[in-house]
């Protein structure tokens, strides 16, 4: 009996140890440097989870379906997958959403800010912006509101100051909520190296921590100071200035990139690209038709119709043989040569053979490609993940799923090629693409919407559909734009009409307002269909920072939500 009990204890111990070790995607005994271990864990995690975000402060966000959690650097699930939305850790805290409200958690998964907010932003200098009932304020790392939500907008704290908006103007406050720089600016950035870009009287300048104007308002576009130099635009030309507003790079460039670690930035003049240093010395000749920033000591450039790469001395390191190069994702980009597609890395080395008729960017370790007239999916090792049998496919996986077309009908499949929906949709060339978790579908000649779980949330009963507007969660501020009997309107996630079908055009939704056209004129309504700005404009753009561009009597205007307008020169 004692021997049986001992065996039972050993068996239980073995099973427990097996379960624990299986939680690790990479063994703790495996000797790897931190970067290599994180890369390996992410690679293994993509085999299990639908989405895997980059590591931040030792944790990476992962999702299965609609919910998110976190894994550590060994692939162990340390924070359960229970959140609707997450933001990567910053200063030891992650902003997370449960249902309609945001809060914040620690690396141990403990709640540090209650789920009370419309939004919680990443922490900076031990505080974070929060939004409650449309107003902005700040909380500390214990979740205490150190500055109550009373502002129209708020920027992160930097160098103990934060830009906030009150009565349509920006100023700066300190951690005590005291006004340090008066509210007089139309736009404001954040402090970097003790200076901050501000926008006033239709021009940009820079102020210091005391609010003194260090650099006059004479620029049309500005970037932050980095190592004592800011890239700025005056009129149509770019140049560079120092903190004394002395020109260190002359204003003669049509384009000017960001300076890389090797001290070089691309520039364009007289229609050609080259590279300069911060003293405006020409380091790579202006011989190219296109160029991008240096990376891995190589710059990808275009000469004529072909792409190649040069080093910082301008020497060709990769011959000009590529007709097209895509965006790099996780160090890999598609490229085309000799009418075939393959993949290259940042060193322009070919990592996947040029065997494909078409190829798209990698997302979460998978890429949609076409071979012998059919579409399928490969991983970063060129292993076939989804067979080449589809007539068409979506551009990428979203929420672990992608649209595919088979025998003329569209359906949704997951990363393992399992059907999420039947192949029953007749979208034709309009690929079902998910926007905030919802996609337009067409069935029996009518339009509706499905979510990423394949559920038909808005039935296919409308004459047309134009996309999801608003923000998540859809239950509180989500609007599905549809057309009925030639007029546009909006329904909510329960298919209840919230904006009636009386509008010629609905152009967009932002800051609580729809830009709409009614009886031949544009104006703005709120989400209760109440008129905010009268219908008297030829065209309008959605609101941004409380202002919207419009045209009336062939004159360009800037309008506010109270209907007040300013004629643009």
Buried (B, 14 or more C-beta within 10 A) or exposed (E): EEEEEEEEEEEEEEEEEEEEEEEBBBEEEEEBEEEEBBBBBBBBBBEBBBBBBEBBEBBBBBBBBBBBBBBBBBBBBBBEBEBBBBBBBBBBBBBBBBEBBBBBBBBEBEEBBEBBBBBBBBBBBBBBBBBBEEBBBBBBBEBEBBBBBEBBBBBBBBBEBBBBBBEEBBBBBBBEBEEBBEBEBBBBBBBBEBBBBBBBEEBBBBBBBEBEEBBEBEBBEBBBBEEEBBBBBBEEBBBBBBBEBEEBBEBEBBBBBEBBEBBBBBBBBEEBBBBBBBEBEEBBEBEBBBBBBBBEBBBBBBBEEBBBBBBBEBEEBBEBEBBBBBEBBBBBBBBBBEEBBBBBBBBBEEBBEBBBBEBBBBBBBBBBBBBEEBBBBBBBEBEEBBEBEBBBBBEBBBBBBBBBBBEEBBBBBBBEBEEBBEBEBBBEEBBBBBEBBBBBBBBEEBBBBBBBBBEBBBEBEBBBBBBBBBBBBBEBBBBBBBBBEEBBBBBBBEBEEBBEBEBBEBBBBBBBBBBBBBEEBBBBBBBEBEEBBEBBBBBBBBBEBEBBBBBBEEEEBEBBBEEEBEEEE
